[in-house]
Amino acid sequence: MRGYSGKFVPKHTQKYLGNINNIVYRSLLERRFMVYCDEHPKVLKWCSEEIVVPYLSPVDHKMHRYFVDFIVEIESKDGNNKTILIEVKPYSQCFPPKSPKRQTRRYLSECATYAVNQAKWDAAKALCAKEGWEWKVLTEKDLKPGK
């Protein structure tokens, strides 16, 4: 999937919790999810890259800051509101890369990306557990057009 970035302009500005003049998407998947948040009536509030989670990188063993893609408040089926932290990623980055016959630079890079993503997500899950939020990773399989 070809990636691209740009600025998103919401139709329902009252739902967006951050700076409506600086909503940036970094992929088609993120943009698709922004449209969903903006237009879906069960999404009460949302924002993009406003939650920062510190995490320890397994690659350089230093602390970094992880800007979670989205935080969304929705009206759930039982009528209560719930908060969900959401990361939008290509499906291929949600699993460890398959080991090739010989280790290439690409394979090592994919391993590092996977390990860093896992460290970020573990830190985000810990924050969610502390705050009583849910955690989800959405992929292109979840964000099909028209869904």
GIFENCOR-V670297 format. One record per helix or strand. SS is the DSSP state (H for helix, E for strand). FROM is the first residue (numbers start at 1). LEN is the number of residues. If there is no record, write none. Layout:
# GIFENCOR-V670297
ss=SS from=FROM len=LEN
ss=SS from=FROM len=LEN
This chain:
# GIFENCOR-V670297
ss=E from=6 len=2
ss=H from=13 len=3
ss=E from=16 len=1
ss=E from=24 len=2
ss=H from=28 len=12
ss=E from=43 len=6
ss=E from=52 len=5
ss=E from=63 len=5
ss=E from=70 len=6
ss=E from=81 len=8
ss=H from=91 len=4
ss=H from=105 len=27
ss=E from=134 len=5
